[in-house]
Amino acid sequence: MATTTARDTDLAGALVQIMHVLQDLYAETSRPLGLTPQQAHLLCVLLGGPLGMTELSRILSIERSSLTSMVDRLERRDLVSRIPNPTDRRACQIELTAPGLALAHDAHNGFTERIDAMTTGLTAADRRTLAATLQKIVAEA
């Protein structure tokens, strides 16, 4: 039992450490772009296409009121726009504007370049294993 507990503690500690590293990385890559890490995350999420506020709130793990304020700020900067939801007249979706798309790509590329630099010591097989393992963890969350 003690061995399992030690291993679980090691895993939890490693995951918490990587969380902090990734948060710092997001902050370092978003700051020069004039974005908060949360704003950069929102823009990167929207690279997949327009999303509704409820879905964005769930993906970003923030309250809708906080999301509304963030979208308002990004909209004032012409980085996102609100568009009608094609299936619900009462709702809107958030989409990237042309300047927002360019900035989202800059944020995404800056972040992925830093991840690539951090993982240069991993073999291609190690990268695939790590990605698959992390995807399993995320799927269980």
C-alpha positions in Angstrom: 0.0 0.0 0.0 2.8 2.4 0.8 4.4 1.9 -2.6 1.1 2.8 -4.4 0.7 5.9 -2.2 4.3 7.0 -3.0 3.7 6.5 -6.7 0.4 8.4 -6.6 2.1 11.2 -4.7 4.9 11.3 -7.3 2.4 11.4 -10.2 0.2 14.1 -8.5 3.3 16.2 -7.8 4.6 15.9 -11.3 1.2 16.8 -12.7 1.0 19.9 -10.4 4.5 20.9 -11.4 3.7 20.6 -15.2 0.5 22.6 -14.6 2.6 25.5 -13.1 5.2 25.3 -15.9 2.4 25.4 -18.5 0.7 28.3 -16.8 4.0 30.2 -16.7 4.6 29.4 -20.3 1.2 30.7 -21.3 1.8 33.9 -19.4 5.3 34.4 -21.0 3.9 33.8 -24.5 0.8 35.9 -24.1 2.3 39.0 -22.4 4.3 40.2 -25.4 1.1 39.9 -27.5 -0.8 42.2 -25.1 -3.0 39.4 -23.9 -3.6 37.8 -20.5 -3.1 34.0 -20.4 -6.9 33.6 -20.2 -7.5 35.8 -23.3 -4.8 33.9 -25.2 -6.5 30.7 -24.3 -9.9 31.9 -25.4 -8.5 33.1 -28.8 -6.7 29.7 -29.3 -9.9 27.8 -28.5 -11.7 29.9 -31.1 -9.2 28.7 -33.8 -11.5 25.7 -34.1 -14.4 27.9 -35.1 -17.2 30.0 -33.4 -18.6 28.7 -30.1 -21.4 29.7 -27.8 -20.9 31.3 -24.4 -22.0 28.2 -22.5 -19.5 26.0 -24.3 -16.7 28.5 -23.9 -17.5 28.8 -20.2 -17.2 25.1 -19.8 -14.0 24.7 -21.9 -12.2 27.6 -20.1 -13.6 26.7 -16.7 -14.8 30.2 -15.9 -18.1 31.7 -14.8 -20.2 33.1 -17.6 -20.1 36.6 -16.0 -16.2 36.5 -16.2 -16.4 35.2 -19.7 -18.8 38.0 -20.7 -16.4 40.6 -19.4 -13.4 39.0 -21.2 -15.4 38.8 -24.5 -16.4 42.5 -24.1 -12.8 43.5 -23.7 -11.7 41.4 -26.7 -14.6 42.7 -28.7 -13.6 46.3 -28.0 -10.1 45.4 -29.3 -11.7 44.0 -32.5 -10.3 40.5 -31.8 -13.7 38.7 -31.5 -17.2 39.4 -32.5 -20.6 38.2 -31.4 -22.6 36.5 -34.2 -26.1 35.1 -34.1 -26.4 31.4 -33.2 -27.8 29.6 -36.2 -29.8 27.2 -34.1 -31.0 29.5 -31.3 -32.2 33.1 -31.9 -31.7 34.0 -28.3 -28.0 33.1 -28.1 -24.9 34.3 -29.8 -21.6 32.7 -30.8 -18.2 34.2 -30.4 -15.9 34.2 -33.4 -12.5 35.5 -34.2 -12.1 38.6 -36.4 -9.3 38.8 -38.9 -7.0 40.6 -36.4 -8.1 38.1 -33.7 -7.3 35.2 -36.0 -3.8 36.5 -36.6 -3.2 37.1 -32.9 -4.6 33.6 -32.0 -2.1 32.0 -34.5 0.7 34.1 -32.9 -0.3 32.9 -29.4 -0.7 29.3 -30.5 2.6 29.3 -32.4 4.5 30.9 -29.6 3.2 28.4 -27.1 3.8 25.4 -29.2 7.3 26.6 -30.1 8.1 26.8 -26.4 6.7 23.3 -25.8 8.8 22.0 -28.7 11.9 23.6 -27.1 11.1 22.1 -23.7 10.7 18.6 -25.1 13.6 18.4 -27.5 15.1 15.7 -25.3 12.2 13.3 -25.9 12.3 10.8 -28.7 9.4 10.6 -31.2 8.2 7.5 -29.4 8.4 9.3 -26.0 6.4 12.2 -27.4 3.7 9.9 -28.7 3.5 8.0 -25.4 3.3 11.2 -23.4 0.6 12.7 -25.7 -1.5 9.5 -25.5 -1.1 9.3 -21.7 -2.1 12.9 -21.3 -5.1 12.4 -23.6 -6.2 9.5 -21.5 -6.0 11.6 -18.3 -7.9 14.5 -19.9 -10.6 12.0 -21.2 -11.2 10.8 -17.6 -11.4 14.3 -16.2 
